[in-house]
Amino acid sequence: MRALLLCGLASITISLAPSITAQEPSAPKLLNSGDVLEQLQGGWILRELETPAFEKSLRTEHAIMVVGGSFLSMEIHLAWDLRDGDEWIEGYFQSGTSRLWMDPNGDLMAKSMIGAATDEEYNLEIETPGKERRYQVSFFGQNEVELSVKDGPMFRFVRMRNDEAKVDLFGRKVKKS
């Protein structure tokens, strides 16, 4: 009788427990404007770049994004391995710092403060301050974010580890809310 009772209890417990399965990539998470800026805080490393402007074949890409307060700093390096021996063809470089805010439609706006990029001949050009960029933001859990530009590039970043010591643009510790 005791064995029957234990088996019955075990089967009820197992049937009521949540199933454990391999986790699928989570769907984009919708957040309000304040939460978007809060969740963007910290350092991010590029995982994936899709862009119609640059050929993907044999491309290597590296980028880092740092968000502190209402400021974003991003640096992007692209190169193509079309070597004949040890020579790389010239690549692409862009770096800059922008002021961030959310517009009423839920898009992330970035207004450049300082920046530079390479032109078609790989000459460095200084970006005129005040250039605005509009990004659609999608979070996939706490540690993955996608920034996309309509008819432009899509950047998918993963959070850098060790976000315990969050600091603002000037290196001051940010108080947790």
N, C-alpha and C positions, 0 to 999 in steps of 0.2 A: 504494500500500500504506500509506504514511504517513497519507494523508488518511482511508483506511478505518479505520485504528487510532485516529486522533484523533476521528473521528465516533463510533466505538464507545465510546471512553472518555468522551466528552462525554455520550452518552445514558445510560451507567451512572451517571455523576455526577449528572445531572439526576434520574434515577429514584430515587436514594437520598437526595437532598436533601429536607428537610422542605418541604411545600408552603406557599406564602405566600398567605394569604387574608385577607380583612377579618376583624378580630377580633370575635367575638360578645361581648356582655357576659358576663363570667365568672360562673360559678355561685357561690353562697355558699361561702366557705372555712371549714372547720371548724378551730378552734384549741382548744388546752387553755386552762384558766383564766388561767395566767400570761401566755400569749401574747396573750390578748384584752386584758388591761390594758396590756401593752406596746404593742400595735398601736394602741390608742386614744389614746396620748399625743400631744398637740399640739392645734392649732386646727382646727376644722371649721365649714363654712358649710352651711346647709340648702339642699338641692337640691329636695326634695319632702316634702310633708306630706300624709298621708291620715288623716282623723279623722272618726268619726261624729258628733262633738259640734259641729262647725262647718261650715256650708254652704260648699261650694267655689266656687260661682258668684260671680264678680267679686271673689274674695278675693285679697289680696296677703299674702304671708307672708315674714318674714325671721327668721332665727334663727342664733345662733352658739353653738358648744359648745367649751369648752376643757377638756382633761383634762391634769392635771399630777400625777404620782405617783398617789395613791389619792383624788384629789379631782376632781370634775366641776363645772363652772360652765356654766349654760345660760341664754340669754335669748331669748325668743320674742316677736315682734310680729305680730299679725294685724290686718287692716283690710279693710273691704268698701267697694267703690267704688259706692255707690248714690247718686251725686251728683245733685243738682238744683242746678246752679250749681257753687259751690266747696265744698260741704259734704260731708264724709264721715260715715258713721254711725260711732258709737263702735266700737272694735275690742276686742282682747284683748291683754293683756300678762302675761308671767310671767317671773320671773327668780329664780335661786337658786344656791346652792352646796351640794353633797352629798358625803358620804364614799362611796367605791366599794369593793365587794368582789364576788367571784364566789361564788355559793352552790353546794352540792354537785351541783345539777342542771344547772349550766352557765349559769344566768341571771346577768345583771349586776344587782346590788342597789345602790340609791342611797338613802342615808339623809340627809334634808335637815338642814343645819346652820342655814341662814338662807335665807329666800325670801319672795317676795311675788307676788301675782297680782291681776288685776282680777276683780270679781264681775260679775253680770248687768247692773248699772247702771254699770259701769265705775269703781267705787270701788276703790281699792287696799286689799287686805287682806294682812296679814302672815301668813305660813304658820307654823303651830306647828312648832318644830324637832322632828326625830325621825320625820317622815313618811317611810315607806319606799315606794319604787317598784321594780318588777321589770321588767327589760327583757330581751327575747330579742335577741341580737346576731348579725348576719350581716355578714361582710366580703365585698366584691366587689373583689378585688385589694388593693393597699396603700392606695388613696386614696379608697375609698368604703365607707361603713358604714351599716347599717340598724339602728335601735333601734326595737323594737316592743313594745307593751304589749298583752297579751291583752284582746280586746274594747275596745281603746282606740286611741290614735294610733300611727302608724308615721312615724318620722322617717328620711329618707335624707339623709346628710351627705356632702360631699366635703371632702377634706383641703385646708386652706389651704396655699399654697406657702410656701417658706422655713422648713422645719422643721429646718434645720441647727442653729440655736441653741435647742435644747430646754432649757427651764427648769422648775423645780418651782413650786409655788404661791407661793413666796416670792421668785422671780426668780433663784434660784441655778442655775447650769448643771448639767444632769444628765449624769453620766458615762456614756459609751457602754459597753455590756457586751461 
